Amino acid sequence: MVGRIVGLVSCLMCAVPFLIISLYDRNSSEPIHFWSGDTSLKKKVKNIRDYNREMSELYKKCAIMFLVAGIGFIVYPAIGIILVCLNSTLGIYIMYRIYKKILHTYS
C-alpha cells in the first residue's frame, strides 16, 4: 500500500506545477513558455492572450494525465507505472508537437 501512495504523491508532485502554470499564467501579459524558458517568445507571439489560453489548456491536459496516472497507482501499481512512462515519453512528444502548432498559429 505504501508503494501506491508514493506513486500517487509522485504523480501529484508532477501534476501540481502544470496546474499552477495553467491557472495563473492564463491571463499573463507574458507568453507561457514550453519548459525551455525561451525569452524570444514575446517577439514571436502576435496574440498573447489567445496563445496563453491555448497553452493553458495544454498544461491543464498534462496535469490531468498525471492525475490519472496517480489514480492508476492507487487502483493497480502496474497501471500507474505504464501511464507515467507513457506521460514521460510519448506524452511529452505529443505535448511538444501541439506546442509547436500553437506557436506557429500565433506567430
C-alpha positions in Angstrom: 0.0 0.0 0.0 2.9 2.4 0.7 4.1 2.0 -2.9 0.7 3.0 -4.2 0.7 6.1 -2.0 4.3 7.0 -3.0 3.2 6.6 -6.7 0.2 8.8 -6.2 2.2 11.5 -4.4 4.9 11.5 -7.1 2.2 12.0 -9.8 0.6 14.8 -7.8 4.0 16.4 -7.5 4.2 16.4 -11.3 0.7 17.5 -11.9 0.6 20.4 -9.5 3.2 22.6 -11.3 1.4 22.1 -14.6 -1.9 23.0 -13.0 -0.4 26.1 -11.4 1.1 27.2 -14.7 -2.3 26.6 -16.3 -4.3 28.6 -13.8 -2.0 31.5 -13.0 -0.4 32.2 -16.4 -3.6 32.1 -18.4 -4.1 35.9 -18.2 -0.4 36.8 -18.1 1.0 39.5 -20.4 4.0 37.3 -21.0 3.7 34.2 -23.3 3.7 30.9 -21.5 7.0 29.1 -22.2 7.4 25.5 -23.1 9.8 24.3 -20.3 12.8 25.9 -22.0 12.2 29.4 -20.8 12.5 30.8 -24.3 12.9 34.6 -23.9 12.2 35.4 -27.5 8.6 34.3 -27.4 7.4 37.9 -26.7 8.8 38.9 -30.1 7.4 35.8 -31.9 3.8 35.7 -30.5 1.4 38.2 -32.0 -1.7 37.4 -30.0 -0.5 36.6 -26.5 -4.0 36.4 -24.9 -5.2 33.6 -27.2 -1.8 31.9 -27.2 -1.8 31.8 -23.4 -5.3 30.4 -23.4 -4.4 27.5 -25.6 -1.1 26.9 -23.8 -3.0 26.9 -20.5 -5.3 24.2 -21.8 -2.3 22.2 -22.9 -0.7 22.4 -19.5 -4.1 21.5 -17.9 -4.4 18.4 -20.0 -0.9 17.4 -19.0 -1.8 17.9 -15.3 -4.9 15.7 -15.8 -2.9 12.9 -17.4 -0.5 12.8 -14.4 -3.5 12.8 -12.0 -4.9 9.9 -14.0 -1.6 8.1 -13.6 -1.7 8.8 -9.9 -5.1 7.2 -9.7 -3.8 4.3 -11.7 -1.2 3.8 -8.9 -3.9 3.5 -6.3 -6.0 1.1 -8.4 -3.2 -1.1 -9.6 0.5 0.0 -9.5 1.3 -1.5 -12.9 -1.3 0.7 -14.5 0.3 3.7 -12.8 3.8 2.8 -13.9 2.7 2.3 -17.5 0.8 5.6 -17.5 3.8 7.5 -16.0 6.1 6.0 -18.6 3.7 7.0 -21.4 3.3 10.5 -20.0 7.0 10.9 -19.7 7.8 9.8 -23.2 5.0 9.8 -25.8 3.1 12.4 -23.8 6.0 14.9 -23.8 6.5 14.4 -27.5 2.8 15.0 -28.2 2.8 18.0 -26.0 5.8 19.4 -27.8 4.1 18.9 -31.2 1.0 20.6 -30.0 3.1 23.5 -28.6 4.8 23.9 -32.0 1.4 24.0 -33.7 0.1 26.6 -31.2 3.3 28.7 -31.6 3.0 28.5 -35.4 -0.6 29.6 -35.3 0.1 32.7 -33.2 3.4 33.7 -34.7 
